[in-house]
Amino acid sequence: MSYIFINALGISPLLSRVLAACGSVDYLIFACLAYFVIERFGRRKVMMSSAAACSICWVCIAIAQGLEEKGGNSYVLGSVAVAFFFAFFASFGMGVLGVPWLYPTEINALEMRTKGASLAMATNWICNYAVVQATLPGIENLGYKFWIVWAVICAAFIPVTYLFYPETANRSLEDIDRFFASGPGVVVCRNKLATQLNRPQIYYEEDEKFEQAAEKDGRQKSLEKGDGSVMVEKVAI
């Protein structure tokens, strides 16, 4: 991060390191606050809101740096860019950072949960590596336009999440299996079972039916066991 402050915004090395350290603290605080946000507002809303906020931050950073490159007040515009970097840390930490670690373990079927989570985390770290490798040449060759690339990528995740990602908050793992067993299709944005935050009533009803069936089966087995005991007593007599 200090490299970006030095080479993209022209901030002194010492101040860049201080800002990078403060940015890490900002990142940590909002990543912890995500614990309360994710459950209250659901995975879909958090991911879409976080992606939208991140995209806006990148656009504002690109504008500030672009104006600075064209002769604007470097101190004021640099301060604006730094402020939006901190806003990005907060936006990313509150949503996009944490949900991808949680979502794969919830959305995959029981037999695929471990494999799905492993693949998701491998993809996460591969993308992190790609971002690191692309940042330095991107800043050197594209200047402020480099941030527009990330703005577009973040914005693209809004319709992707809206169209294809079912809500998993307030659902049990069995609820997710039931949802996919119903054949919802790839696009889920119009499926109320996939988008509502509260647990769908149908899952409560299915739980009741399951409990009643289990209770009935238990009574039946008890009666059969009792009849068997009576027969044994008669044979003994």
C-alpha positions, 0 to 999 in steps of 0.5 A: 500500500505504501508503494501506491501512496508513493508512486501513484499519489506522490506522498513522502515515504515516511507518511506513506508508511504511516498511512499504510499502517493506519489503513491496515487498522481501518481494514481490521476494524471494519472486518470485525464489524462485518460479523454483525452486518452479515447476519443482520442484512444477509449475504446478498445485500452485503455483497452487493452493497460492498461491491457498489461502495468499492466501485464508487471509491475506485472511481473517485480515486481515479478522478482525483489522480486524473485531475492531479496528473493534469495539473490540479492541486496535488495536496488536496487531490492527494488527500481526497484519493487517500480518503477514498482509499480508506473508504475502500478499506472500510467497504471491502472489509465490511462485505467482500472480504468476509463473505467469500470465506463464509458463503462456500461452506453454506452454499455447497451440498454436504458431500461437496462442502469441503471441496467447494470451500477449498476451491473457493479459497484457492481461487481467492489466493490466486486472484490476490496474487494476480492483483499484486502482480498487476498493480505495479505495471498497471500504475506505471503504464495506465496511471489513473486509468488503472483504477477504472479497471477495478471500478468496473470489476467491482461493479460487475459483481453487483448484477452477478450477485443479484442474478445468481447468488441465493441467500443463505442467511437464516437457513440451515444446511438442510434448507440449502439442500432442499432449495437446490433439490427443488430445481430453482434454475441458474437465475435466482433473482425472482425466486422468493425462496432464494432472495428473502432474508428471513427463513422461508415458512415452507422450511418450517412446515417441512421441519414439522412434517419431518418431526411428526413423521419421526415421532410417528415412526418412533411410536410404531417401533415402540408398539412393535417392540411391545408386541414382541415382548408380549409374544415372548412372554406367551411363549415362555408361559 
